[in-house]
Amino acid sequence: MTVHGKVNRSAVLRDSAASYLLTSLVAFGITVIAVRLFLQLTGFPQIGNSVLHFAHALWGALLIFIAVLLPLLYANRWAAQASALLSGIGIGLFIDEIGKFITQKNDYFFPPALPLIYGFFLLIVFFYLYFRRSRQIDPRKAMYNALDKFQDILDGDLDLGEAARIEKQLEIGRSSQEHEIQSLARVLSNYLQDEKGGLVPSKPGYWRRLAYKVDELGQKLGRRFHRTLISVLLILFSISSVLVIAAVAFIAFGDIDFTEEAVRASFNSSELSIVKSTFWLMLILILEVVIGGMAIYATFTWLRGDEQRGQKFAALAMVISLVLLQPLLFYMNQMAALGGTLYQFAILLTVIAYGRWYLEDVKEH
């Protein structure tokens, strides 16, 4: 049926788009880390023989193909969920070998490979943060979301919480200026009201259950433990920042003869290309000074009791480091930068959690 002879095929964002993207993002990150660690620990084994080599990029492509097929073949919501998981694993396996695809020598260890992988990961993170934002939806989009959620009725899996979310979508649908959308929303709303009596209480999804468990654990540990943990993490990060700044400054301004064999043996080829370049070395030094200075200031204000300011500057320092500095460090020493990245990411999550648990009420007042 068309409305006034006009067909509307504009894109409609899925209500669960952010959840699917998060699943794919987590699967992607874990896959790349697991593959790199496994290959290093096992000496980079290969599947094949003297002629054939079945690279893990092929298995990644196969999983991506399956992930594409699932939502095309099956209308169930589990197909989209499985597609999100398999696509993340498949992309992780595929992109891990990007060094082979962008070099003439098929160099898996090509220095820019990991920065490119890390940059792609950050891009997906930004996509996730963008799509998880709450936004106003029009009646047409609301009805799309409501009809999608009605799958739970066919699966016998509708609960009271889901019914309430459907009703909100239908309420928006009933406000439409289009008669057809209004009528459909009223019919579905009446049906939903008739079925509410037999519904069971809400069952949170996987990510929400995981968030509840994290919140529960955090609340059990208590604010004092959480604050002490952040203090220790910030102090250690500040100390390491000072040491790194001193080391980079020594390399930048010290009298180092890079032609000496002992000096050249101290750096790998990627690190040597950076430390011999005045531009890149000064860029790293500037970033380290900015990030280290912010971390030290955050630590100082945090220990003084100004938790809001300390949390703000600590989170900002971690974000700047993760987005701008870590790609350079991945170029220099590849997987050795992974530990620092995970450490900074842990600090970021910890200070964000502290702010959400203990400081939001203070901000409101």
C-alpha positions as CSV (number, residue, x, y, z in Angstrom):
1,M,0.0,0.0,0.0
2,T,1.3,3.5,-0.8
3,V,0.4,6.7,0.9
4,H,-0.7,9.4,-1.5
5,G,1.1,7.5,-4.2
6,K,4.5,8.2,-2.7
7,V,6.8,5.3,-1.8
8,N,9.2,5.9,1.2
9,R,12.2,3.7,1.2
10,S,14.5,5.8,3.4
11,A,16.8,3.9,5.8
12,V,15.5,3.0,9.2
13,L,18.0,2.4,12.0
14,R,17.4,-0.9,13.9
15,D,16.5,-0.4,17.6
16,S,19.2,-3.0,18.5
17,A,21.8,-1.5,16.1
18,A,24.1,-0.4,18.9
19,S,23.9,-3.8,20.6
20,Y,24.8,-5.7,17.4
21,L,27.6,-3.2,16.7
22,L,29.0,-3.7,20.2
23,T,28.9,-7.5,19.8
24,S,30.8,-7.2,16.5
25,L,33.3,-4.7,18.1
26,V,34.1,-6.9,21.1
27,A,34.4,-10.0,18.9
28,F,36.8,-8.1,16.5
29,G,39.1,-6.9,19.3
30,I,39.3,-10.2,21.1
31,T,40.0,-12.0,17.8
32,V,42.9,-9.9,16.8
33,I,44.5,-10.0,20.2
34,A,43.9,-13.8,20.5
35,V,45.3,-14.5,17.0
36,R,48.4,-12.3,17.5
37,L,49.2,-13.9,20.9
38,F,48.6,-17.4,19.7
39,L,50.8,-17.0,16.7
40,Q,53.6,-15.5,18.8
41,L,53.4,-18.2,21.5
42,T,53.3,-21.0,18.9
43,G,56.0,-19.8,16.6
44,F,53.6,-18.7,13.7
45,P,52.4,-22.2,12.6
46,Q,50.9,-22.6,9.1
47,I,48.1,-24.8,7.8
48,G,49.0,-26.4,4.5
49,N,52.1,-27.9,2.9
50,S,55.0,-26.9,0.8
51,V,52.7,-25.6,-1.9
52,L,49.5,-24.6,-0.2
53,H,49.0,-22.2,2.7
54,F,45.5,-21.7,4.2
55,A,45.9,-18.2,5.8
56,H,43.5,-17.3,8.6
57,A,42.3,-14.4,6.3
58,L,40.5,-17.1,4.3
59,W,38.7,-18.4,7.4
60,G,37.8,-14.8,8.2
61,A,36.3,-14.3,4.8
62,L,34.3,-17.6,5.2
63,L,32.9,-16.3,8.5
64,I,32.1,-13.0,7.0
65,F,30.3,-14.8,4.1
66,I,28.2,-16.8,6.6
67,A,27.5,-13.6,8.6
68,V,26.1,-12.0,5.5
69,L,24.0,-15.0,4.5
70,L,22.3,-15.5,7.9
71,P,20.1,-12.4,8.0
72,L,19.3,-12.8,4.3
73,L,18.1,-16.4,4.8
74,Y,16.5,-16.2,8.3
75,A,14.1,-13.6,9.7
76,N,14.7,-14.6,13.3
77,R,16.4,-12.1,15.6
78,W,19.1,-14.7,16.5
79,A,20.2,-14.6,12.9
80,A,21.2,-10.9,13.3
81,Q,22.8,-11.6,16.6
82,A,24.8,-14.5,15.1
83,S,25.7,-12.3,12.2
84,A,27.1,-9.6,14.5
85,L,29.3,-12.1,16.3
86,L,30.6,-13.9,13.2
87,S,31.2,-10.7,11.4
88,G,33.4,-9.4,14.2
89,I,35.4,-12.7,14.4
90,G,35.6,-12.8,10.6
91,I,36.8,-9.2,10.2
92,G,39.3,-9.8,13.0
93,L,40.8,-12.9,11.2
94,F,40.8,-11.1,7.9
95,I,42.2,-7.7,8.8
96,D,45.0,-9.3,11.0
97,E,46.8,-10.1,7.8
98,I,46.4,-6.6,6.3
99,G,50.2,-6.4,6.1
100,K,50.2,-9.0,3.4
101,F,47.6,-7.2,1.4
102,I,49.4,-3.8,1.3
103,T,53.0,-4.8,0.6
104,Q,54.7,-6.3,-2.4
105,K,56.5,-8.9,-0.3
106,N,53.3,-10.0,1.6
107,D,54.9,-8.8,4.8
108,Y,52.7,-9.9,7.8
109,F,55.0,-7.9,10.1
110,F,54.8,-4.7,8.1
111,P,55.1,-2.0,10.8
112,P,52.0,0.1,9.8
113,A,49.8,-3.0,9.9
114,L,48.9,-2.9,13.6
115,P,48.3,0.9,13.6
116,L,45.9,0.4,10.7
117,I,44.1,-2.4,12.6
118,Y,44.0,-0.3,15.7
119,G,42.7,2.7,13.7
120,F,40.0,0.5,12.2
121,F,39.0,-0.6,15.7
122,L,38.8,3.0,16.9
123,L,36.6,3.8,13.9
124,I,34.2,1.0,14.9
125,V,34.2,2.4,18.5
126,F,33.2,5.9,17.1
127,F,30.5,4.3,15.1
128,Y,29.2,2.5,18.2
129,L,29.2,5.7,20.2
130,Y,27.4,7.5,17.5
131,F,24.7,4.9,17.0
132,R,24.1,4.3,20.7
133,R,23.0,7.9,21.2
134,S,19.3,8.4,22.0
135,R,17.5,10.2,19.2
136,Q,14.1,11.3,18.3
137,I,12.2,8.9,15.9
138,D,9.3,9.6,13.7
139,P,6.1,7.4,13.6
140,R,7.3,5.4,10.6
141,K,10.6,4.5,12.3
142,A,8.8,3.7,15.5
143,M,6.5,1.3,13.7
144,Y,9.5,-0.4,12.1
145,N,10.9,-1.0,15.6
146,A,7.6,-2.1,17.0
147,L,7.1,-4.7,14.3
148,D,10.6,-6.0,14.8
149,K,10.0,-6.5,18.5
150,F,6.7,-8.3,17.7
151,Q,8.9,-11.3,16.7
152,D,9.1,-12.1,20.4
153,I,5.3,-12.8,20.4
154,L,5.8,-15.4,17.6
155,D,8.8,-16.9,19.5
156,G,6.8,-17.0,22.8
157,D,9.5,-14.8,24.3
158,L,7.6,-11.5,25.0
159,D,8.0,-10.1,28.5
160,L,6.5,-7.1,30.3
161,G,9.6,-4.9,29.7
162,E,9.6,-5.6,26.0
163,A,5.8,-5.0,25.9
164,A,6.3,-1.6,27.5
165,R,9.0,-0.7,25.0
166,I,6.7,-1.8,22.1
167,E,3.8,0.3,23.6
168,K,6.1,3.4,23.5
169,Q,6.8,2.8,19.9
170,L,3.1,2.3,19.1
171,E,2.2,5.5,20.9
172,I,4.5,7.4,18.6
173,G,2.9,5.5,15.7
174,R,-0.5,6.6,16.7
175,S,0.6,10.3,16.5
176,S,1.3,9.9,12.8
177,Q,-0.4,12.1,10.2
178,E,-0.7,9.1,7.9
179,H,-4.0,7.2,8.4
180,E,-2.5,3.8,7.6
181,I,0.2,4.1,10.2
182,Q,-2.3,5.3,12.8
183,S,-4.6,2.4,12.1
184,L,-1.9,-0.2,12.3
185,A,-0.6,1.3,15.6
186,R,-4.1,1.2,17.1
187,V,-4.7,-2.4,16.1
188,L,-1.3,-3.6,17.4
189,S,-1.8,-1.6,20.6
190,N,-5.2,-3.2,21.3
191,Y,-3.7,-6.6,20.6
192,L,-0.8,-5.9,23.0
193,Q,-3.2,-4.8,25.8
194,D,-5.2,-8.0,25.4
195,E,-2.0,-10.1,25.7
196,K,-0.4,-8.3,28.7
197,G,-2.1,-10.4,31.3
198,G,-0.1,-13.5,30.5
199,L,3.3,-11.9,30.2
200,V,6.2,-12.7,32.4
201,P,8.6,-10.1,34.1
202,S,11.4,-8.6,32.0
203,K,14.5,-10.6,31.1
204,P,17.5,-8.3,30.4
205,G,19.6,-9.1,27.4
206,Y,23.2,-10.3,27.5
207,W,25.0,-7.0,27.5
208,R,22.6,-5.6,30.1
209,R,23.1,-8.7,32.3
210,L,26.8,-8.3,32.0
211,A,26.5,-4.6,33.0
212,Y,24.4,-5.5,36.0
213,K,27.0,-8.0,37.1
214,V,29.8,-5.4,36.8
215,D,27.7,-2.9,38.7
216,E,26.9,-5.5,41.4
217,L,30.6,-6.4,41.8
218,G,31.6,-2.7,41.9
219,Q,29.0,-1.9,44.5
220,K,30.2,-4.9,46.6
221,L,33.8,-3.7,46.5
222,G,32.6,-0.3,47.6
223,R,33.5,3.3,46.9
224,R,36.6,3.3,49.2
225,F,38.2,0.3,47.3
226,H,37.3,1.8,44.0
227,R,38.8,5.2,44.9
228,T,42.0,3.5,46.2
229,L,42.2,1.5,42.9
230,I,42.0,4.6,40.8
231,S,44.6,6.3,43.0
232,V,47.1,3.5,42.5
233,L,46.4,3.3,38.7
234,L,46.9,7.0,38.3
235,I,50.0,7.2,40.4
236,L,51.6,4.3,38.4
237,F,50.6,5.9,35.1
238,S,52.0,9.3,36.2
239,I,55.3,7.7,37.2
240,S,55.5,5.8,33.9
241,S,54.7,9.0,32.0
242,V,57.6,10.8,33.7
243,L,60.0,8.0,32.9
244,V,58.9,7.8,29.3
245,I,59.1,11.6,28.9
246,A,62.7,11.5,30.3
247,A,63.6,8.6,27.9
248,V,62.1,10.3,24.8
249,A,63.8,13.6,25.7
250,F,67.1,11.9,26.2
251,I,66.8,10.3,22.7
252,A,65.6,13.6,21.2
253,F,68.2,15.9,22.7
254,G,71.0,13.5,23.8
255,D,74.2,12.9,21.8
256,I,73.4,9.5,20.4
257,D,75.3,8.0,17.5
258,F,72.8,5.8,15.7
259,T,75.5,4.3,13.6
260,E,77.0,2.5,16.5
261,E,76.2,-1.2,16.5
262,A,75.2,-1.3,20.2
263,V,72.7,1.5,19.7
264,R,71.2,0.0,16.5
265,A,70.8,-3.3,18.3
266,S,68.8,-1.6,21.0
267,F,66.0,-0.8,18.6
268,N,64.1,-2.8,16.0
269,S,63.7,-1.4,12.5
270,S,60.4,0.4,13.2
271,E,61.7,2.0,16.4
272,L,64.9,3.1,14.7
273,S,62.9,4.8,11.9
274,I,61.0,6.7,14.5
275,V,63.8,7.7,16.9
276,K,66.0,8.8,14.0
277,S,63.2,11.1,12.7
278,T,63.1,14.5,14.5
279,F,59.5,15.2,13.4
280,W,58.1,11.9,14.8
281,L,60.2,11.9,17.9
282,M,59.1,15.5,18.7
283,L,55.5,14.6,18.1
284,I,55.7,11.6,20.5
285,L,57.5,13.8,23.0
286,I,54.8,16.5,22.8
287,L,52.0,14.0,23.1
288,E,53.7,12.3,26.1
289,V,54.2,15.7,27.8
290,V,50.5,16.7,27.3
291,I,49.2,13.3,28.3
292,G,51.6,12.9,31.2
293,G,50.9,16.5,32.4
294,M,47.2,15.8,32.4
295,A,47.6,12.5,34.2
296,I,49.8,14.1,36.9
297,Y,47.3,16.9,37.3
298,A,44.5,14.4,37.5
299,T,46.4,12.4,40.1
300,F,47.1,15.5,42.2
301,T,43.5,16.8,42.1
302,W,42.1,13.3,42.7
303,L,44.3,12.7,45.8
304,R,43.3,16.2,47.1
305,G,39.7,15.1,47.0
306,D,38.5,16.9,43.9
307,E,37.1,13.7,42.4
308,Q,35.1,15.3,39.6
309,R,38.0,17.3,38.2
310,G,40.4,14.4,38.7
311,Q,38.0,12.0,36.9
312,K,37.5,14.4,34.1
313,F,41.2,15.0,33.4
314,A,42.1,11.3,33.9
315,A,39.5,10.2,31.3
316,L,40.6,12.9,28.9
317,A,44.3,11.9,29.2
318,M,43.4,8.3,28.5
319,V,41.3,9.2,25.5
320,I,44.0,11.4,23.9
321,S,46.6,8.7,24.5
322,L,44.4,5.9,23.1
323,V,43.4,7.9,20.0
324,L,46.6,9.8,19.2
325,L,49.6,8.3,20.9
326,Q,49.0,4.5,20.9
327,P,48.9,4.2,17.0
328,L,52.4,5.6,16.9
329,L,53.6,3.2,19.6
330,F,51.9,0.3,17.8
331,Y,54.0,1.3,14.7
332,M,57.2,1.3,16.8
333,N,57.0,-1.9,18.8
334,Q,53.9,-3.8,17.5
335,M,52.4,-6.1,20.1
336,A,54.6,-4.7,22.9
337,A,52.3,-1.6,22.9
338,L,49.2,-3.8,23.5
339,G,49.9,-4.0,27.3
340,G,50.0,-0.2,27.6
341,T,46.8,0.1,25.5
342,L,44.9,-2.3,27.6
343,Y,46.2,-0.7,30.8
344,Q,45.0,2.7,29.7
345,F,41.7,1.3,28.6
346,A,41.3,-0.2,32.0
347,I,41.9,3.1,33.7
348,L,39.4,4.8,31.4
349,L,36.7,2.3,32.1
350,T,37.5,2.4,35.9
351,V,37.2,6.2,36.1
352,I,34.1,6.3,34.0
353,A,32.5,3.6,36.2
354,Y,33.4,5.6,39.3
355,G,31.8,8.7,37.9
356,R,28.6,6.9,36.9
357,W,28.3,5.1,40.3
358,Y,29.3,7.9,42.7
359,L,29.5,11.3,41.0
360,E,26.4,11.6,38.9
361,D,24.2,12.5,41.9
362,V,26.7,15.2,42.9
363,K,26.6,16.7,39.4
364,E,22.8,16.9,39.6
365,H,23.0,18.9,42.8
